[in-house]
């Protein structure tokens, strides 16, 4: 039997990162154009909220089954399907707007929701990408690899927000949607060419038995192997309590990242009367900083441990979310958001360093649960912030950050009692 395989860890990482980067860009258009859609279709506030949220909802929930699918396929198939579905949604939106904008958009709201749901498939590529990348790298290099994947991939919202702020002055909405469709097509093609499944899955596809495939893959340097298919992977990971602790942690860190990327323009505009363009730029800076810091944080997690990095990041989040909730000056608030961005980015990187450590036999299933339910925070947290605004009025815009104060405390307790103490007990028993 031929035991050669295609690809290398570095090439696989480049492929998944590019795929996730362009897939994430697919959802960056719905928020900025919500006022235009509302005016053209006479939408209610509830309808506008659903329109903005629909890509994030599907992009979050689809991470669960597609992430688990990695453990039976290796990742490339579910990742590519999600990119194609997102491309269908983006091209569909481009054709729809070409024939209806402006003045002919009455009655197409349900169709836009469907297409928006398809566009959201692009951000669901995170979970299969995490699993696909994990299987390529040894345990001592997981943090660095996943930090690059998650960090460079999540740069997309910030970079495309800045790009959008420029293109909106020279192109109309139809032209912008077509431009984004081209971006996504390029990313889909690059992913298909560059990304490869880890050796174990390649050997399985060639017809080797599971034991022989594992043996050949171990010779190639692979250390992680799945224990079952989609349902089994979800079941196996669901039985391990650390999976659910990591869901809560990621709900705060990545869900918080998504939430603040979308909500900060409103905060700057309403609370400090900053014009919409500059408010968007400040939000983009937050997004880019948080994404960028994932890269060195992943490597830091390899050196000092993911648990330690998570705890440090939550302490930073506690301090500066509390400061901004009392701040009345723009400079103190801006400084606080930068530290919050850094804290969320650090925790995002460290969280997936812990997945192969605590759930080594169901990485795909765990990535699905954590990535999917965690990203759901991007939808829930803004709704919780709005409760402060409804109850407290103007001051609620700053007091809403106390949600992150509370979440940081919860996460520190989960990390300490659910991971630090069990780890110490395990080490003492070995002695």
ABEGO torsion letter per residue (X at the ends): XBABBBEBAAAAAAAAAAAAAAAAAAAAAAAAAAAAAAAAAGBBAAAAAAAAAAAAAAAAAAAAAAAAAAAAAGGAAAAAAAAAAAAAAAAAAAAAAAAAOBGAABGAAAAAAAAAAAAAAAAAAAAAAAAAAAAABBAAAAAAAAAAAAAAAAAAAAAAAAAAAAAAAABBAAAAAAAAAAAAAAAAAAAAAABBBBAAAAAAAAGBBAAAAAAAAAAAGBABBBABBAAAAAAAAAABAAAAAAAAAAAAAAAAAAAAAAAAAAAAAAAAGBBAAAAAAAAAAAAAAAAAAAAAAAAAAAAAEAAAAAAAAAAAAAAAAAAAAABABAAAAAAAAAAAAAAAAAAAAAAAAAAAAABAABAAAAAAAAAAAAAAAAAAAAAAAAAAAAAAEAAAAAAAAAAAAAAAAAAAAAAAAAAAAAAAAAAAAAX
